[in-house]
Amino acid sequence: MRKILTEFREFALRGNVIDMAIGIILGVAFGKIITSLVNDLLMPPIGLLLGNVDFSNLFVNLSGQSYTSLESAKAAGAPIISYGIFINTVIDFIIVALVIFLLVRLINQMKRQKEVPTIPTTKDCPYCLSSIPLKAVRCPQCTSQLST
């Protein structure tokens, strides 16, 4: 039992596990921000442009009875299809996917910039193997004459 606890502690304290946990926590917080952005900032103006439509209140009532709002239909236990909430969720997903795409694209561009090969400015002396400028005709270390 002690060995299992020791192995578990080693596993849990590895850098990858901690990094993954931090990523999940930040992802959940980021998701809440995006949900608020969609529900509180984006959807009201879009609903206004489409004729005062509240997307979160759009639903199809399958019971045949009339309900004024999604909440009243849910409170009555009516079978409903909440397609307005689905629309909000799809917009939520598209925004999160777009932001993640742009972030990954930025990271990949930064990696490509780091991977640009540098042009060598020195060479090794064939006699003493010291580093010398490319245009050197004599080695400053061993004073050997170099061929060009």
SERO-4910 file (N, C-alpha, C, O; in steps of 0.05 Angstrom, whole numbers):
BEGIN
 pado doro    nc1    nc2    nc3   cac1   cac2   cac3    cc1    cc2    cc3    oc1    oc2    oc3
  Met    A     16    -24      0      0      0      0     17     25      0     11     45    -14
  Arg    A     39     24     15     57     47     17     70     53    -10     74     76    -18
  Lys    A     77     31    -24     90     34    -50     70     47    -70     78     64    -86
  Ile    A     45     39    -69     25     51    -87     22     81    -81     20     96   -100
  Leu    A     21     88    -56     19    117    -49     43    132    -58     41    155    -68
  Thr    A     67    120    -55     91    134    -65     90    138    -95     97    159   -105
  Glu    A     82    117   -110     81    119   -139     60    139   -147     64    155   -166
  Phe    A     37    140   -133     16    159   -139     26    188   -135     21    205   -151
  Arg    A     40    192   -113     51    219   -107     71    227   -129     70    250   -137
  Glu    A     88    209   -137    107    215   -159     93    222   -184    100    241   -199
  Phe    A     72    207   -190     56    212   -215     42    239   -213     43    254   -232
  Ala    A     30    245   -191     14    269   -188     32    294   -188     23    316   -195
  Leu    A     57    291   -179     75    314   -178     92    318   -202    109    336   -203
  Arg    A     88    301   -222    103    305   -247     94    331   -260     72    340   -256
  Gly    A    112    343   -274    106    369   -287     83    367   -307     67    385   -308
  Asn    A     81    345   -322     60    343   -342     32    342   -330     14    355   -340
  Val    A     29    328   -308      3    326   -295     -5    353   -284    -28    361   -286
  Ile    A     14    367   -271      8    394   -260      1    413   -283    -17    429   -281
  Asp    A     17    412   -304     11    430   -327    -16    424   -339    -31    443   -346
  Met    A    -23    399   -341    -50    391   -351    -72    402   -333    -92    412   -343
  Ala    A    -68    399   -307    -89    409   -288    -92    439   -290   -115    449   -290
  Ile    A    -70    453   -293    -71    482   -296    -86    489   -322   -102    508   -323
  Gly    A    -80    474   -343    -93    479   -369   -123    474   -367   -138    489   -379
  Ile    A   -131    454   -353   -160    448   -351   -174    470   -335   -195    479   -342
  Ile    A   -161    479   -313   -173    500   -297   -176    526   -313   -196    539   -312
  Leu    A   -155    533   -328   -156    557   -344   -176    554   -367   -190    573   -374
  Gly    A   -178    530   -378   -198    524   -399   -227    528   -389   -243    539   -403
  Val    A   -232    519   -365   -259    522   -354   -265    551   -349   -287    561   -356
  Ala    A   -246    566   -338   -250    595   -334   -253    609   -360   -270    627   -362
  Phe    A   -238    602   -380   -240    614   -407   -267    608   -419   -279    625   -432
  Gly    A   -277    584   -415   -303    576   -425   -325    593   -413   -344    601   -427
  Lys    A   -323    599   -387   -343    616   -374   -342    645   -385   -363    657   -389
  Ile    A   -318    654   -390   -316    681   -402   -329    682   -430   -343    701   -436
  Ile    A   -323    662   -446   -335    661   -473   -365    658   -471   -379    671   -487
  Thr    A   -375    642   -453   -404    639   -450   -417    666   -442   -438    673   -453
  Ser    A   -405    680   -425   -415    706   -417   -413    726   -441   -431    741   -445
  Leu    A   -391    724   -456   -389    741   -480   -411    736   -499   -423    755   -510
  Val    A   -417    711   -504   -438    704   -523   -466    712   -512   -481    726   -526
  Asn    A   -472    703   -488   -499    708   -477   -504    737   -470   -527    747   -473
  Asp    A   -484    751   -459   -489    778   -448   -481    800   -467   -492    822   -465
  Leu    A   -463    796   -486   -454    817   -503   -461    813   -532   -468    833   -546
  Leu    A   -458    789   -543   -463    785   -571   -492    780   -579   -502    792   -597
  Met    A   -505    762   -564   -532    754   -571   -553    776   -568   -571    778   -585
  Pro    A   -552    794   -548   -572    815   -547   -572    834   -571   -594    839   -582
  Pro    A   -549    844   -581   -550    860   -606   -559    844   -630   -574    854   -647
  Ile    A   -551    819   -632   -560    802   -655   -590    798   -653   -604    800   -673
  Gly    A   -600    793   -629   -629    790   -626   -644    815   -632   -666    814   -644
  Leu    A   -632    838   -625   -645    864   -631   -646    869   -661   -666    878   -672
  Leu    A   -624    862   -675   -623    865   -704   -644    847   -718   -654    853   -740
  Leu    A   -649    824   -706   -668    805   -718   -697    809   -708   -713    791   -712
  Gly    A   -702    831   -696   -729    837   -688   -736    830   -659   -756    818   -654
  Asn    A   -718    838   -640   -722    833   -612   -725    804   -605   -743    796   -589
  Val    A   -709    787   -617   -710    758   -611   -690    752   -589   -667    760   -589
  Asp    A   -700    738   -568   -683    728   -546   -677    699   -552   -694    681   -548
  Phe    A   -653    693   -562   -646    666   -571   -649    646   -549   -657    623   -553
  Ser    A   -643    654   -524   -644    634   -502   -673    626   -496   -677    607   -481
  Asn    A   -692    641   -506   -720    635   -500   -734    622   -524   -759    618   -524
  Leu    A   -719    615   -545   -731    602   -568   -734    572   -563   -715    558   -555
  Phe    A   -758    561   -567   -762    533   -562   -786    523   -579   -802    539   -588
  Val    A   -787    497   -582   -810    484   -595   -824    468   -574   -812    451   -561
  Asn    A   -850    473   -571   -866    459   -551   -878    434   -564   -892    436   -584
  Leu    A   -872    411   -553   -882    386   -564   -908    376   -552   -919    356   -560
  Ser    A   -917    391   -531   -941    381   -517   -967    391   -530   -988    380   -524
  Gly    A   -966    411   -546   -990    422   -558  -1003    444   -542  -1020    458   -552
  Gln    A   -995    448   -517  -1005    470   -501   -988    495   -506   -966    493   -517
  Ser    A   -998    518   -498   -985    543   -503   -971    553   -478   -982    554   -456
  Tyr    A   -945    560   -481   -929    571   -459   -916    597   -469   -907    599   -492
  Thr    A   -915    617   -451   -904    643   -459   -873    644   -458   -861    660   -472
  Ser    A   -861    626   -443   -832    627   -441   -821    599   -437   -836    580   -430
  Leu    A   -795    596   -441   -782    571   -438   -784    562   -408   -788    538   -403
  Glu    A   -780    581   -390   -782    574   -362   -809    563   -354   -811    544   -339
  Ser    A   -830    576   -364   -857    566   -357   -863    539   -369   -876    522   -356
  Ala    A   -852    533   -392   -855    507   -404   -840    486   -388   -850    464   -384
  Lys    A   -816    493   -380   -800    474   -363   -813    469   -336   -813    447   -326
  Ala    A   -824    491   -324   -837    489   -298   -862    470   -300   -868    456   -281
  Ala    A   -875    471   -323   -899    454   -326   -891    426   -334   -909    408   -334
  Gly    A   -866    421   -339   -857    394   -347   -864    387   -375   -865    363   -381
  Ala    A   -868    406   -392   -875    401   -420   -851    391   -435   -828    401   -430
  Pro    A   -855    373   -454   -832    365   -471   -826    387   -491   -844    396   -506
  Ile    A   -801    396   -491   -794    419   -508   -767    413   -522   -751    397   -512
  Ile    A   -763    427   -543   -736    428   -557   -726    456   -554   -738    475   -566
  Ser    A   -704    460   -539   -693    487   -534   -673    494   -555   -649    493   -549
  Tyr    A   -681    500   -579   -662    505   -600   -648    532   -597   -627    536   -609
  Gly    A   -660    551   -582   -647    576   -578   -621    573   -561   -601    585   -566
  Ile    A   -623    557   -540   -600    551   -524   -579    536   -540   -555    541   -537
  Phe    A   -588    519   -558   -569    505   -576   -555    525   -594   -531    522   -598
  Ile    A   -569    545   -605   -556    565   -622   -535    580   -605   -513    584   -615
  Asn    A   -542    588   -581   -522    601   -564   -497    583   -559   -475    593   -560
  Thr    A   -502    558   -555   -480    539   -550   -462    536   -575   -438    534   -573
  Val    A   -475    535   -598   -459    533   -623   -442    558   -627   -419    556   -635
  Ile    A   -454    581   -623   -438    606   -625   -415    606   -605   -393    614   -611
  Asp    A   -421    597   -581   -401    594   -560   -377    577   -570   -354    585   -568
  Phe    A   -384    554   -581   -364    535   -591   -347    548   -614   -323    546   -614
  Ile    A   -361    561   -632   -347    574   -655   -327    594   -645   -304    596   -655
  Ile    A   -335    610   -625   -316    631   -615   -293    618   -601   -270    626   -605
  Val    A   -298    598   -584   -276    584   -571   -257    571   -591   -233    573   -588
  Ala    A   -268    558   -611   -252    545   -632   -235    565   -647   -212    560   -653
  Leu    A   -247    588   -653   -233    609   -667   -209    620   -651   -187    624   -661
  Val    A   -215    625   -625   -194    636   -608   -171    615   -604   -148    622   -605
  Ile    A   -178    590   -601   -157    569   -598   -142    567   -624   -117    563   -624
  Phe    A   -155    568   -647   -142    567   -673   -122    590   -676    -99    586   -683
  Leu    A   -130    614   -669   -113    637   -671    -89    635   -652    -67    643   -658
  Leu    A    -94    624   -628    -72    621   -608    -52    600   -618    -28    605   -617
  Val    A    -61    577   -628    -43    557   -639    -28    567   -663     -4    561   -666
  Arg    A    -42    582   -680    -29    594   -703     -6    613   -695     15    612   -707
  Leu    A    -11    629   -675      9    648   -665     33    633   -653     56    640   -658
  Ile    A     27    612   -638     49    596   -626     65    582   -648     90    582   -646
  Asn    A     52    572   -669     66    559   -691     84    579   -706    106    573   -714
  Gln    A     74    604   -709     90    624   -723    114    631   -706    136    635   -717
  Met    A    111    633   -680    134    639   -663    154    616   -664    178    621   -663
  Lys    A    145    591   -665    163    568   -667    179    569   -693    203    564   -694
  Arg    A    164    576   -715    178    577   -741    199    599   -742    220    595   -754
  Gln    A    194    621   -728    214    643   -727    239    634   -712    261    641   -720
  Lys    A    235    618   -691    258    608   -676    274    587   -692    298    585   -688
  Glu    A    261    573   -710    274    551   -724    288    560   -749    300    544   -764
  Val    A    288    587   -755    302    597   -779    331    591   -776    344    599   -756
  Pro    A    343    577   -795    371    570   -793    389    595   -795    384    613   -811
  Thr    A    409    596   -778    427    618   -779    449    613   -798    458    590   -802
  Ile    A    459    633   -811    480    631   -831    506    630   -815    512    648   -799
  Pro    A    523    610   -820    548    608   -804    567    631   -811    569    639   -834
  Thr    A    580    641   -790    599    663   -794    627    654   -788    646    669   -792
  Thr    A    630    629   -778    656    618   -772    660    591   -784    641    577   -792
  Lys    A    685    582   -784    692    555   -793    714    545   -774    726    560   -759
  Asp    A    719    519   -775    740    507   -759    766    506   -774    766    499   -798
  Cys    A    787    513   -761    814    510   -773    819    480   -777    816    465   -758
  Pro    A    828    471   -801    833    443   -806    857    432   -790    861    408   -789
  Tyr    A    874    450   -780    898    441   -766    894    440   -735    901    420   -723
  Cys    A    883    461   -724    881    462   -694    852    461   -685    847    460   -661
  Leu    A    833    461   -704    804    459   -698    793    482   -682    771    479   -670
  Ser    A    807    505   -681    796    528   -668    777    542   -686    778    539   -711
  Ser    A    758    557   -675    738    571   -691    750    597   -701    761    613   -686
  Ile    A    747    601   -728    758    625   -740    737    637   -760    719    622   -768
  Pro    A    739    663   -766    720    675   -785    722    661   -813    743    651   -821
  Leu    A    699    661   -827    698    648   -853    718    659   -873    729    644   -889
  Lys    A    723    685   -872    740    697   -892    770    697   -885    787    708   -899
  Ala    A    776    685   -862    804    684   -853    821    668   -872    813    647   -882
  Val    A    846    678   -877    865    663   -894    888    651   -878    904    636   -888
  Arg    A    890    659   -852    910    649   -834    896    645   -807    881    662   -798
  Cys    A    902    623   -793    890    617   -768    904    633   -746    929    633   -744
  Pro    A    889    648   -730    902    665   -709    913    648   -686    928    658   -669
  Gln    A    905    623   -684    914    606   -662    940    592   -669    960    593   -654
  Cys    A    940    578   -692    964    562   -699    980    575   -722   1000    564   -730
  Thr    A    971    596   -732    983    612   -754    986    597   -780   1003    604   -797
  Ser    A    970    576   -783    972    560   -808    959    576   -831    939    590   -827
  Gln    A    971    572   -854    960    584   -878    935    568   -887    937    543   -889
  Leu    A    912    581   -892    888    567   -899    882    570   -928    886    591   -940
  Ser    A    872    549   -940    864    551   -968    836    563   -969    820    559   -951
  Thr    A    830    578   -990    804    591   -992    784    575  -1006    761    583  -1009
***
